[in-house]
Amino acid sequence: MNEPLVLDTNALNSKDLMYWLRSYRGKVILPIIAYCEFCYYQIVLKRKTINQIDALLRTSNIEIRNMSKSDVSCVIDICQDIKEPEFKKNWRDYMIGAFAHLPPHRLNTENVDDFEFLGNHVIDPVSLLEKYDNKGKKRKRRRKV
């Protein structure tokens, strides 16, 4: 099974990624905060229904995950050295990032720089698709001859 992926809201805008996730062999998690953001954009701005949104997520094998107390503890650990104004501005990113804080989870986002606190636990959609083949399996590196 492949590494578990955590999706940021903006990763859901990649049609290539959403199609590719249909055959991905690993857990795909959408934190409840990202789900809320995505619903807002889809319902308010694009006039979609909650049923359409949930059908799209099911088709791409995406599991919506609630926050637990341990996830909140991760947020606190991540934010130990963060000043209050920055936390107030970016609290959603810290909450989403908490789901990918520990290995083997990896966050998929267009905003890699916003999640620098995750180190190498973050990857953008294009790099993720390059890493795997179209069947959701990890690509084997070919040896140069």
C-alpha positions as CSV (number, residue, x, y, z in Angstrom):
1,M,0.0,0.0,0.0
2,N,1.2,3.5,-0.8
3,E,1.8,6.3,1.6
4,P,-1.3,8.0,3.1
5,L,-2.0,11.3,1.5
6,V,-3.6,14.3,3.2
7,L,-5.2,16.8,0.9
8,D,-5.2,20.6,1.3
9,T,-8.3,22.4,-0.1
10,N,-6.5,23.6,-3.2
11,A,-5.3,20.2,-4.2
12,L,-8.9,19.3,-5.0
13,N,-8.8,21.9,-7.8
14,S,-6.5,19.6,-9.9
15,K,-8.7,17.6,-12.2
16,D,-5.6,15.4,-13.1
17,L,-5.1,14.6,-9.4
18,M,-8.8,13.9,-8.7
19,Y,-8.9,11.5,-11.7
20,W,-5.6,9.9,-10.6
21,L,-6.8,9.3,-7.1
22,R,-9.5,6.9,-8.4
23,S,-6.8,4.3,-8.8
24,Y,-4.4,5.3,-6.0
25,R,-3.6,2.4,-3.6
26,G,-3.4,4.2,-0.3
27,K,-5.5,6.2,2.1
28,V,-6.5,9.6,1.0
29,I,-7.6,12.0,3.8
30,L,-9.4,15.3,3.6
31,P,-9.3,17.0,7.0
32,I,-12.6,18.4,8.1
33,I,-11.3,22.0,7.9
34,A,-10.3,21.5,4.2
35,Y,-13.7,19.8,3.6
36,C,-15.4,22.9,5.0
37,E,-13.4,25.3,2.9
38,F,-14.0,23.1,-0.3
39,C,-17.7,23.1,0.4
40,Y,-17.8,26.8,0.8
41,Y,-16.1,27.4,-2.6
42,Q,-18.2,24.8,-4.3
43,I,-21.6,25.7,-2.8
44,V,-21.4,29.4,-2.5
45,L,-19.2,30.3,-5.5
46,K,-19.9,27.4,-8.0
47,R,-23.5,26.6,-7.0
48,K,-22.8,22.9,-6.4
49,T,-24.8,20.8,-3.9
50,I,-23.4,18.9,-0.9
51,N,-24.5,15.7,-2.6
52,Q,-22.5,16.6,-5.7
53,I,-19.4,17.4,-3.6
54,D,-19.7,14.1,-1.6
55,A,-20.1,12.1,-4.8
56,L,-16.9,13.7,-6.2
57,L,-15.0,12.8,-3.1
58,R,-16.3,9.3,-3.0
59,T,-15.4,8.8,-6.7
60,S,-11.8,9.8,-5.9
61,N,-11.7,7.6,-2.8
62,I,-11.3,10.5,-0.4
63,E,-12.1,10.0,3.3
64,I,-13.2,13.1,5.3
65,R,-11.5,12.9,8.7
66,N,-12.6,14.8,11.8
67,M,-10.0,16.3,14.2
68,S,-9.2,14.3,17.3
69,K,-7.5,15.5,20.6
70,S,-4.3,14.0,19.3
71,D,-4.6,16.1,16.1
72,V,-5.1,19.2,18.3
73,S,-2.0,18.2,20.3
74,C,0.0,18.1,17.0
75,V,-1.2,21.6,16.1
76,I,0.0,22.8,19.5
77,D,3.4,21.1,19.0
78,I,3.7,22.6,15.5
79,C,2.9,26.1,16.8
80,Q,5.1,26.2,19.9
81,D,7.3,28.9,18.4
82,I,4.7,30.7,16.2
83,K,3.7,34.3,17.2
84,E,0.0,35.0,17.8
85,P,-0.6,37.2,14.7
86,E,0.8,34.5,12.4
87,F,-1.3,31.8,14.1
88,K,-4.5,33.9,13.7
89,K,-3.7,34.4,10.1
90,N,-2.8,30.8,9.2
91,W,-4.6,28.7,11.8
92,R,-6.4,26.6,9.1
93,D,-3.1,25.6,7.5
94,Y,-1.7,24.5,10.9
95,M,-4.9,22.4,11.5
96,I,-4.7,20.8,8.1
97,G,-0.9,20.2,8.5
98,A,-1.5,18.4,11.7
99,F,-2.9,15.5,9.8
100,A,0.4,15.1,7.9
101,H,2.7,16.0,10.7
102,L,4.0,12.4,11.3
103,P,5.3,9.8,8.8
104,P,4.2,8.2,6.7
105,H,1.6,10.8,5.9
106,R,2.3,13.5,3.3
107,L,0.3,16.6,2.6
108,N,-0.6,17.4,-1.0
109,T,-1.0,21.1,-1.7
110,E,-0.4,23.8,-4.3
111,N,0.9,26.0,-1.4
112,V,4.0,24.1,-0.4
113,D,5.6,27.3,1.0
114,D,2.7,27.8,3.4
115,F,3.4,24.4,4.9
116,E,7.2,24.6,5.3
117,F,6.7,23.6,9.0
118,L,6.0,20.1,7.7
119,G,9.5,19.7,6.1
120,N,9.5,16.9,3.6
121,H,6.0,15.8,4.5
122,V,4.5,18.1,1.8
123,I,4.4,17.7,-2.0
124,D,2.6,19.6,-4.7
125,P,0.1,17.8,-7.1
126,V,2.4,17.9,-10.1
127,S,5.3,16.3,-8.3
128,L,3.0,13.7,-6.8
129,L,1.8,12.7,-10.2
130,E,5.3,12.5,-11.5
131,K,6.3,10.3,-8.6
132,Y,3.7,7.7,-9.4
133,D,2.5,6.0,-12.6
134,N,-1.1,6.3,-13.8
135,K,-2.2,3.2,-11.8
136,G,-1.4,4.8,-8.4
137,K,1.7,2.6,-8.0
138,K,5.1,4.1,-7.1
139,R,7.3,4.4,-10.2
140,K,10.4,2.4,-10.2
141,R,13.5,4.3,-11.0
142,R,15.3,3.0,-14.0
143,R,19.0,2.5,-13.9
144,K,21.1,4.4,-16.3
145,V,23.2,2.0,-18.4
